[in-house]
């Protein structure tokens, strides 16, 4: 089963979640994405960032660190990674994070305040639903590609700032954890 963006504010401790992550075999993560698919995602991120100041980062994580898995859910982990990788630290507060947790088959989209103010939560949910439809068919790379393309279209359509392009502020290469 695939889940997306929980609405709860703080995660509930979960022994079940901890066990799920404890039993996950980390080498499986690379099996979901071939090197050529990672290259395609990197190129898609570059294309998604054209024509606006938005920055897209893709983080794919096999499982939560065990020291956190009992206390932290995928939503909180995405928020932590948003901060750790400084997705928020762009000139126009225009960072976007597409976070995938393979173990939980979970997707999170996080937008910095520079773009989130222009886009309704329902729109982000629509993107999540489309990506998750691919995940349900075990098409993870295609789902991430679709998500990146939809994020790019969203940034292009809703980011109304006419600003000078500052170049690439964040790496386009997906990060595998």
C-alpha positions in Angstrom: 0.0 0.0 0.0 1.2 3.5 -0.8 0.6 6.5 1.3 1.3 10.2 0.9 1.4 13.4 2.9 0.0 12.6 6.3 -2.0 15.5 7.9 -0.9 14.8 11.5 1.4 17.3 13.1 3.6 15.1 15.1 4.4 11.4 14.4 3.1 8.7 16.7 5.7 6.4 18.1 5.4 3.0 16.3 7.0 -0.3 17.1 5.5 -1.6 13.9 7.2 1.1 11.8 10.5 0.4 13.6 10.3 -3.4 12.8 9.4 -2.7 9.2 12.5 -0.5 8.8 14.7 -3.0 10.8 13.8 -5.8 8.5 14.3 -3.8 5.3 17.4 -4.8 3.3 19.2 -1.6 2.3 20.7 -3.1 -0.9 17.2 -3.4 -2.3 17.0 0.4 -2.7 19.3 0.5 -5.7 17.2 -2.2 -7.3 14.3 0.2 -7.7 16.4 2.7 -9.8 18.9 1.8 -12.5 21.8 4.2 -13.2 20.1 5.2 -16.5 16.9 6.0 -14.6 18.7 8.1 -12.1 20.3 10.0 -15.1 16.8 10.5 -16.6 15.6 11.9 -13.3 18.5 14.2 -13.1 17.8 15.5 -16.6 14.1 15.8 -15.8 15.0 17.9 -12.7 17.1 20.2 -15.0 14.2 20.6 -17.4 11.7 21.2 -14.6 13.8 24.1 -13.3 13.9 26.0 -16.6 12.1 29.3 -16.9 11.5 30.1 -13.2 13.5 30.4 -10.0 12.2 27.1 -8.6 14.7 24.5 -7.4 13.7 20.8 -7.3 15.5 18.2 -5.2 14.7 14.5 -5.3 15.7 12.3 -2.3 15.0 8.6 -2.4 15.5 6.7 0.9 15.4 3.0 1.4 14.4 3.0 5.0 14.5 5.3 8.0 17.5 5.2 10.2 16.7 2.7 13.0 17.5 5.2 15.8 14.7 7.4 14.4 12.2 4.8 13.0 10.3 4.4 16.2 9.8 8.1 16.7 9.9 9.6 13.2 7.5 8.9 10.4 8.1 9.6 6.7 6.6 13.1 6.9 8.9 14.2 9.7 11.9 12.6 8.0 11.1 14.6 4.8 10.9 17.7 6.9 14.3 16.9 8.5 15.9 16.2 5.1 14.4 19.5 3.7 16.3 21.2 6.4 19.5 19.1 6.3 20.0 19.5 2.5 19.0 23.2 2.8 16.2 22.9 0.2 14.8 26.0 1.8 18.1 28.0 1.3 17.5 29.5 -2.2 17.5 33.1 -3.2 13.7 33.2 -3.6 12.6 30.6 -1.1 11.6 28.4 -4.0 12.9 25.0 -3.1 10.8 21.8 -3.7 11.5 18.4 -2.2 10.2 15.2 -3.7 10.9 12.6 -1.0 10.4 8.9 -1.5 10.6 6.3 1.3 10.9 2.9 -0.4 10.3 0.8 2.7 7.0 2.4 3.4 6.1 3.1 -0.3 5.5 6.7 0.8 5.8 10.0 -1.0 6.1 13.5 0.4 6.2 16.8 -1.5 7.5 19.8 0.4 7.5 23.3 -1.0 9.2 26.3 0.5 7.2 29.4 1.2 8.1 31.1 -2.0 6.1 28.7 -4.0 3.7 27.2 -1.5 2.0 30.5 -1.1 0.8 30.3 -4.8 -0.3 26.6 -4.9 -3.3 25.1 -3.1 -2.7 21.9 -1.1 -5.2 20.1 -3.3 -2.8 20.6 -6.3 0.1 19.0 -4.4 -2.2 16.1 -3.5 -3.1 15.7 -7.2 0.6 15.4 -8.0 1.0 12.9 -5.2 -1.9 10.8 -6.4 -0.5 10.6 -10.0 2.9 9.6 -8.7 1.4 7.0 -6.4 -0.6 5.5 -9.2 2.8 4.7 -10.8 4.2 3.4 -7.6 1.2 1.0 -7.2 2.3 -0.6 -10.5 5.9 -0.9 -9.2 7.0 1.8 -11.6 9.0 3.9 -9.2 11.3 5.6 -11.6 8.4 6.5 -13.9 6.5 7.8 -10.9 9.4 10.0 -9.8 9.8 11.2 -13.4 6.1 12.1 -13.6 6.3 13.9 -10.2 9.3 15.9 -11.3 7.6 16.9 -14.6 4.4 17.9 -12.8 6.4 19.9 -10.2 8.1 21.7 -13.1 4.8 22.5 -14.7 3.5 23.7 -11.4 6.5 26.0 -10.8 6.2 27.3 -14.4 2.4 28.0 -14.1 2.2 29.3 -10.5 5.5 31.0 -9.8 4.8 34.5 -11.0 8.0 36.2 -10.0 9.8 37.6 -13.0 13.4 37.4 -11.7 16.8 36.9 -13.1 17.8 33.3 -13.4 20.5 32.6 -10.7 21.5 29.3 -12.3 21.3 26.0 -10.5 21.3 26.5 -6.7 20.8 22.8 -5.9 22.2 19.7 -7.5 19.9 18.0 -9.9 21.1 14.5 -9.3 18.7 12.4 -7.1 20.1 11.6 -3.7 19.9 7.9 -2.7 20.1 7.4 1.0 
